[in-house]
């Protein structure tokens, strides 16, 4: 595998993994009151754009990182509605 692809996979993995602690904390505390619905909504739209871009250029690191990041972000939006208090 090319070094540039490896760098992309590492960078994408790190930025994606950054959401995991927030997902865990929100799930455990059953509280999403401090999460900004507006921020996560805009972020999801941007992530959809990046995912689409990755698909169009057939770039696996971009597709993989953004697919997982989108899933984690959407999960936080679901928590925002589920754990209203």
C-alpha positions as CSV (number, residue, x, y, z in Angstrom):
1,X,0.0,0.0,0.0
2,X,1.2,3.5,-0.8
3,X,2.5,5.6,2.1
4,X,0.0,8.4,1.2
5,X,-2.9,5.9,1.6
6,X,-1.5,4.7,4.9
7,X,-1.3,8.3,6.1
8,X,-4.9,8.8,5.0
9,X,-6.1,5.7,6.9
10,X,-4.2,6.7,10.0
11,X,-5.5,10.3,9.9
12,X,-9.0,9.2,9.1
13,X,-8.9,6.6,11.9
14,X,-7.8,9.1,14.5
15,X,-10.4,11.8,13.6
16,X,-13.1,9.1,13.6
17,X,-12.1,7.5,16.9
18,X,-12.2,11.0,18.4
19,X,-16.0,10.7,18.4
20,X,-16.1,7.4,20.4
21,X,-15.5,8.9,23.9
22,X,-18.4,11.3,23.3
23,X,-20.7,8.5,22.2
24,X,-19.8,6.4,25.2
25,X,-20.2,9.3,27.6
26,X,-23.5,10.3,26.2
27,X,-24.8,6.8,26.3
28,X,-23.6,6.1,29.8
29,X,-24.9,9.4,31.3
30,X,-28.1,9.3,29.3
31,X,-27.7,13.0,28.8
32,X,-27.2,14.9,25.6
33,X,-28.2,18.4,26.9
34,X,-24.7,19.8,26.2
35,X,-24.5,18.6,22.6
36,X,-25.3,21.1,19.9
37,X,-28.0,19.8,17.5
38,X,-27.1,22.6,15.1
39,X,-23.4,21.8,15.1
40,X,-23.9,18.0,14.7
41,X,-26.5,18.6,11.9
42,X,-24.1,20.8,9.9
43,X,-21.2,18.4,10.6
44,X,-23.3,15.5,9.3
45,X,-24.0,17.4,6.1
46,X,-20.3,18.1,5.7
47,X,-19.5,14.4,6.3
48,X,-22.1,13.3,3.7
49,X,-20.3,15.7,1.3
50,X,-16.9,14.1,2.1
51,X,-18.3,10.6,1.9
52,X,-19.8,11.4,-1.5
53,X,-16.5,12.9,-2.6
54,X,-14.6,9.8,-1.5
55,X,-17.0,7.6,-3.4
56,X,-16.7,9.7,-6.5
57,X,-12.9,9.6,-6.5
58,X,-12.8,6.0,-5.2
59,X,-10.6,6.8,-2.2
60,X,-11.0,4.1,0.4
61,X,-9.5,6.1,3.4
62,X,-11.9,9.0,2.7
63,X,-14.9,6.7,2.3
64,X,-14.1,4.6,5.3
65,X,-13.4,7.4,7.7
66,X,-16.4,9.4,6.7
67,X,-18.8,6.5,6.7
68,X,-17.9,5.7,10.3
69,X,-17.8,9.3,11.4
70,X,-21.2,9.9,9.9
71,X,-22.6,6.8,11.7
72,X,-21.1,8.1,15.1
73,X,-22.4,11.6,14.5
74,X,-25.9,10.4,13.6
75,X,-25.9,8.3,16.7
76,X,-25.2,11.4,18.8
77,X,-28.1,13.1,17.1
78,X,-30.3,10.2,17.9
79,X,-29.1,10.4,21.5
80,X,-29.9,14.2,21.5
81,X,-33.6,13.4,20.8
82,X,-33.7,10.3,23.0
83,X,-32.1,11.8,26.1
84,X,-33.8,15.2,26.1
85,X,-33.1,15.9,29.8
